[in-house]
Amino acid sequence: MPSNDELACVYAALILMDDEVPITVEKISTILKAASVTVEPYWPGLFAKAASGLDLRAIVCNVGSGVGTGGGGGGSAPAPGSAPTADAPAAEEKKEESAAEESDDDMGFSLFG
């Protein structure tokens, strides 16, 4: 569970992103001070550094719209105009399901047999 320091910095970064203000240590600290929130001194710098290489607006706008968000890092959609690729994790899952069904039948645990 995130700490209050983390959440305060996340909210400050989201406020800055929403106002299209660059996310810097000074700006995060200013928002936290205006909100009368005290955090460990390293948090604003950590969030400013992490946000510097990210397109937060795209991340926030695409929350929950990723394909294959069930893990494995395959949460990005293919680029427009790119050739579709085979869905390897789904194929692998189907193989595992059929193998599990066969083994259940072999051991006499079948519902219909």
N, C-alpha and C positions, 0 to 999 in steps of 0.2 A: 504494500500500500504506500502510495507516495506521501512524503512528509509535507507539512504545511509550507515549508520553505520552497519545495519543488513546485507545489501548486501555485503559490504566489508568483513565482517567476514564470510559470506557464501562462497564467492569466495576464501578467504584464506583457509578455511577448505577444500574446494574441491581441491585446489592445493595440499595441504598436503596429502589428501586422494589419489590423483592420483599418487603422488610420493611415496606412501606407507610409509609416515613419520607419526609418532604418532601425533595426534592433541592435542597440549597442548597450554596453555596460552602464553608461551614464543614463540612458533613457529608461532602462529597466529600474535602476536605482531611484530615479526620480519618481516613477510611478509608485514604487513600493513605499517611498518616503511620504508621498501624498496620501497614500492609503493607510498610513501609520502602521505599516507592517515591517517588522524587523526580521531579517534572514541572516544566515551565516554569510560572511563577506565573499565567499567563493562562488555562491550560486548565481548572481547576475553575470559574472564573467563566463561561467560554464554555459549558461543558456545563450548568451550573446555569441559565443564561439560556435556552439552547435547550430544556431540558427543562421549563421553567416553563409553556410554552404547549402542551405535548403531553400526550396520554393515552398514556404509555409502556406501560402494562399492555395496552391494546387493541392497540397496535402489535405488541408482542411476541407476544401471543396469536394475532394474525392473520397472522403472517409466512407467506408462501407460499399463503395462501388467497384472495388477491385475483384477480379476474377480469381478464384482459387485462394481465398483468404484463409484457408484451413491450415496454414503452416507451410513450411518448406521454402519460403521465400518466393513463391511464384505468384505474387499478388499484382503484377503489373499487366496491363492490357497490351496486346500487340499494337504496333504503330500502324496508323492508317496506310492502306496500300500494301502492307506486308502479307506474305503468304501465311495461311493458317498453319499452325503446327499441331502435331498429334498431342493429345492430352495424355501423356505418359502416366501421371499419378492416378487418373481415373481408370486407365486400363489395368494398372497394377492392382488397384483396389478390387476390380472385378475378378481378377485372377485369384486373389486371396479369398474373396467371398465364395467362389465356386469350389476352391480347395477346402474351405471350411465346411461347406455343405456336403461334399463327398465324404469327408472324414466323419461327419456326424452320421451319415447313412451307414457307413461301414461299421460303426460301433453300435448300431441298433437304436440310435436316438432319433430316428426319422419320425416325423409326425404323421406322414401319410404312407408309410410303407411297412 
